Amino acid sequence: MLKPNDHSVQLDQVRLIGADGSQLGVVPYARAKELAVEAGEDLVLVSDTSNPPVVRIMNFGKLCYEQKKNLKAQRKNTAAQKIKEIKFHINIDQHDYETKLSRALEFLEKKFRLKVTLALRGREMAHQEMAFELMEKVTEALTPYAEADGKPKLLGRNISVNFAPKN
């Protein structure tokens, strides 16, 4: 919203809305400005696309404050989509596997998205089939609680797949 005293908008006649929200009709811009000064308020351009443009008598600083406040409240309500990551290796022990799996389930219960990564080190790159078997095992274990966003993919030395919690 702009104040009409910006020189980018040329105004002759304007549709005026009073400080209390009442329609004051189509008046010359100079008269609208006089009424705003008498009321001790600002003349704020509400809609410059309509014919004639719509202006309102109100406190511009208060309007800006309320808009910032509303924007902040909207950002507060939209929770950022957090992604938690669990990393595995091919030669993981059974107990470590179960611990990481239980941690993954905790993340999914809290409605976080989950990225499961299996890192290949050294000669493990020659045994990618074992890595994909382990990723299939993890995917099957998590299927009742989450939906996979596709099949596990090899990117460089890592095999990864993302999971979204089921509702």
N, C-alpha and C positions, 0 to 999 in steps of 0.2 A: 504494500500500500504506500502511496506517495502522497505527500502534501501537494496540493494544487499550485502552490507558489513556485514549484519547480517549473522552469521555463520550457521543459520538453513537452508539456501538455498545454495546448492553446484552448482556453475556455471562454465562451461568450455567455451562453445560458447553461445553467446546471440544475439538476434535480436535487433539491436540498432535503436532507433528513435532519431533524432537530436533535438536540442532546438527549431528549427523552425517547427518541425513536419515532416521533411523529413525522408524517410527511408534510413538508412545508411548500411543496409544489415546485414548479420551474421558475427560477428567479435569475436575474443577472448575476454574474460572478462577483462583481463589486458588492452587491447587496448581501450576498451570502457571506462574504468576507467580513462585512460590517457586523452582521448578526453574530458571527463567531467571536469577534473582538468584544462585542457587548457582553456575550456570555462568558468571556474569559477563557475560552477554549480554542482549539485549533480546528482548521477546516481540512478534513482528510478526504482524499480521493478514494472512493470505494470501488467504483467501476468506471474505467475510462473507455471501455468498448461500447457501452450502451449510448443511445442517442436521445437526449443529451446526457453527458457524463453525470454520474451520481456522486455527490459529496455529502459528508456528514460532519456535524459539529460535535467534536469529542476531544478528549485529551489524548494527543498522539503518543506521549511518553507512556501513559497507562496502557494503551493499545499494544505498543511494542513489548512492554513488560509481560502482559498477558499472553501474547503470542509465544514469547520465549518460554514462559512457564508451561504452556500447553505442549510445546515441542519437547521440552524436557520430560514431561509426564509421559508422552508417547514413547520416547526412547527408553524410559524406565520400564514401561510395560512390555516392550518387545525384547524378550530375552535373546541375547546373542546365541546363535547356534554353536555350542561348544563341542569340539571333537576331542575325545580322549583316545589315547593310543596305547596298545599293548604290543610289546615286541617279543618275538619268539626266535629260537635258533633250532636247527635240525636236531642237534644232539641234546635236547632238553630232557631232563629227568621227569618221571611220571608225577612226582609230588610237585615239582615246579610247574609242570603243565597244569595240574589241577588248581594250584594257587592262582596262576595267571588267569585261568578260565573263570574262577570264582570272582576275581577282581573285575573281569570284563562284565560278568553278570551284574555286579553292583553298579557299574556305570550305566548299564542298560536299564536297570530298575529306576535310576535317577533321571531317566529320559535323555541321557547324553547320546550323541552319535558316537560310534566307536570305529577306530581304524585298527585293524589287526595287521601287523607287519612281521614278516619272517625275513631276517637278515642272513644272507649267505656269506660265509667267510672262506677265503682261501680256496682249497680244493673242493669245498662244498658246492661250488658252481658246476662241477662235473656231475653232481647227483641231484639235479633239479627235480627229478621225478619223486625223490623222497620228500623234498620240500613241499611239492604240490600235494602229496599224500597227507602230510601233516596239516596243511591248510584246509584240505577237505575235511579232515577230522575235526578241526576247530569250527569250520562252517556248520557241520552237522550238529555239533554240540550247542551252538548258539542259535540254530534255526528256530527252536520253540520260543525264543525270547526276542529275536530280531530278524529283520529281513536284510539279506545281503544286497548290495547295490550292483551286483554283477558277479562275475567269476574272478578268482584270484588272478592278478596280473603281475608279470615280471617286469620291473622297471629298474634297470641297472643291476645291482646286487640284491635288491629287495623284492619280495613278493608281497603284495598288499591287497586287501579287500576292505571295503567300508560296510558298516552295518547301521541300520536305522532301527530304533526300538519299535516294537509292535505296540499298538494302542490297547 
